[in-house]
Amino acid sequence: MAKRGLFITFEGMDGSGKTSQIHRLARRLRAEGRTVLETAEPGGTEIGMQIRHILLDAKNRALAPAAELLLYFACRAQNVEQWILPALDRGEIVISDRFTDSSLVYQGCGRGLGAENVMALDRIACRGLKPDLTLFLDIDLATSLARAESRNVRVNRADRMEQEPGAFYEKVRDAYKALAAAEPERFRILDGNENAERVAEQVWKVVSEFV
């Protein structure tokens, strides 16, 4: 930490509560005097937000899997270059809503593009950057779909990535669990089905060990 900041990522299916928990964690860290950068994928930077619109627009159903993967990494490359690496170099804590693990499970596994192709792009876009800690908020498929639908009704929008069949999301969830099992030193699996306060306490218990 004396030479470099701390890079924390949150992963999970839509509706897992990642965004809410990131905001809670950032507030708590700032209250303790830490400098925190919050970012999200797809999005983050101004350029990234333009790419996000293409990726999530429900009208873009014809977007090919390979094009989807490349757009995610274009967004990620901009985020890494413009926001994440400079913040880490300043010794800050960076908290990201998704990173390359999302591409591994959604495009590599869910779309069938393969982990090798995902990691080849990661080497170009991320320049060797890897999270120090990844929190996987695990929820069951029914809860994920119900929460995502409720949110979309509330904000009056549809999300292209949420229009896949249940089997797709089962593959994604299984792929997340496989990643966590392969890298137990980096991943922590938390029960996202709990209420927000309990999840926040789980999150803090893990993060406080690192900060």
Long-range contacts (C-beta under 8 A, 24 or more apart in sequence): 1-91, 1-211, 2-91, 3-91, 4-88, 4-89, 4-91, 5-87, 5-88, 5-89, 5-90, 5-91, 5-92, 5-93, 5-94, 6-88, 6-93, 6-94, 6-132, 6-133, 6-210, 6-211, 7-84, 7-88, 7-94, 7-96, 7-129, 7-130, 7-131, 7-132, 7-133, 8-93, 8-94, 8-95, 8-96, 8-131, 8-132, 8-133, 8-134, 8-135, 8-207, 8-210, 9-95, 9-96, 9-97, 9-98, 9-99, 9-101, 9-131, 9-133, 9-134, 9-135, 10-95, 10-96, 10-97, 10-98, 10-134, 10-135, 10-137, 11-98, 11-99, 11-101, 11-102, 11-105, 11-134, 11-135, 11-136, 11-137, 11-176, 12-136, 12-137, 12-138, 12-139, 12-176, 12-192, 13-139, 13-141, 13-144, 13-169, 13-172, 13-173, 13-176, 14-144, 14-147, 14-148, 14-159, 14-161, 14-162, 15-139, 15-143, 15-144, 15-145, 15-146, 15-147, 15-148, 15-151, 16-137, 16-138, 16-139, 16-144, 16-147, 16-192, 17-137, 17-139, 17-147, 17-192, 17-196, 17-199, 18-97, 18-98, 18-137, 19-97, 20-196, 21-135, 21-137, 21-196, 21-199, 21-200, 21-203, 22-95, 22-97, 24-196, 24-200, 24-203, 25-95, 25-200, 25-203, 25-204, 25-207, 26-95, 28-204, 29-93, 29-207, 29-211, 34-92, 34-93, 34-211, 35-90, 35-91, 35-92, 35-93, 36-92, 36-93, 36-94, 36-95, 37-83, 37-84, 37-87, 37-92, 37-93, 37-94, 37-95, 38-95, 38-96, 38-97, 39-79, 39-83, 39-84, 39-94, 39-95, 39-96, 39-97, 40-96, 40-97, 40-98, 41-72, 41-75, 41-76, 41-79, 41-96, 41-97, 41-98, 41-99, 41-102, 42-71, 42-72, 42-75, 43-75, 44-75, 44-78, 44-79, 44-83, 44-96, 45-78, 45-79, 45-82, 45-83, 47-75, 47-78, 47-82, 48-75, 48-78, 48-79, 51-75, 51-78, 55-160, 55-161, 56-159, 56-160, 56-161, 57-160, 58-157, 58-158, 58-159, 58-160, 58-163, 59-160, 60-160, 61-160, 61-163, 63-160, 65-107, 65-111, 65-112, 65-113, 66-113, 68-107, 68-111, 69-103, 69-107, 69-111, 69-113, 69-117, 69-118, 69-121, 70-121, 72-102, 72-103, 72-107, 73-103, 73-121, 73-122, 73-124, 73-125, 74-125, 76-100, 76-103, 76-125, 76-126, 77-124, 77-125, 77-126, 80-125, 80-126, 80-127, 80-129, 84-129, 85-127, 85-129, 93-211, 96-131, 99-131, 99-134, 100-126, 100-130, 101-131, 101-134, 101-176, 101-179, 104-175, 104-179, 105-171, 105-172, 105-175, 105-176, 105-179, 106-161, 106-172, 108-175, 109-171, 109-172, 109-174, 109-175, 110-164, 110-168, 110-169, 110-171, 110-172, 110-175, 130-186, 131-186, 132-186, 132-210, 133-186, 133-188, 133-206, 133-207, 133-210, 134-183, 134-186, 134-187, 134-188, 135-187, 135-188, 135-190, 135-203, 135-206, 135-207, 136-176, 136-179, 136-180, 136-187, 136-188, 136-189, 136-190, 137-190, 137-191, 137-192, 137-199, 138-173, 138-176, 138-177, 138-189, 138-190, 138-191, 138-192, 138-193, 139-192, 139-193, 140-193, 141-166, 141-169, 141-170, 141-173, 143-192, 143-193, 144-169, 145-169
